[in-house]
Amino acid sequence: MTEDDNGEKVPFRWTDEQLKRRRQRSIALALVLGGLVLLFFIVTIAKLGGNVAKRPAFGSVAVIEHVG
């Protein structure tokens, strides 16, 4: 809360320009975070490659024990 000229407490008010800039920052941050999520997804899929469907359903422990 802030005080007016008479010393009375009044609630703080954002100006229209401050609200506009705040919204722009929020949108920019959302786009950056969405881009990072997309980048991580693409890198993960690229690293898994085409063999992702051939992997065992219950983990690779059985495959390692079978080969060894």
N, C-alpha and C positions, 0 to 999 in steps of 0.2 A: 504494500500500500504506500501511496505517496501523499504528501500534504499539498493542499491548494494554498492560495494567497491568504486565506483566513485561518490557516493552521488546521483545517479539518482534514481528516483522512479520507482519501478517495482511492478507488481501485485503479491499478495501472492499466492503461489502454495502449494497445499496439496501434501504430499508424498503419494506413493502408499500404504504404511502401514497405514497411517492415514485414507485414503479413505476406506480401507478394514475394519478397526476397526469401522469406522462410520457406514458402511453398516451393520456390525454384530450387533451393538447396535440398529439400526433401525429395523432390523428383530426381535431381541429379544423383543423390545418394542411392535411391532405389534403382536407378539405371546401372550404376556402377556395381552394386551388389548383385543384381540380376545378371550382369555380364560376367562377373566372377563365377557365379553358379554355373552358367552355361559353359564357360571355359573349363572349369573343373570336370564337368560332365563329359565334354568332348575329349579331354585328355584321358580320362578314365576309360572311355570306350575305345579310344585309339590304343591305349596300352594293353587292354584285354584282347583286342584283335578279334579275328574270326573264330578262335577256339573257345570262346566263352560258352557256346552251346555244347561243346564236347567235354566240359569239365564235369567231374563227378558231383552228384547232387548233395552228398553228405560230407563234403570236404576232401582234401587230398591225402589225408592220413592213410586211408585204405590203399590208395595207389602207391604210396611210398613203401608201405609194408609189403605189398604184393611184388613190387619190383626188387626189393632188397632181399 
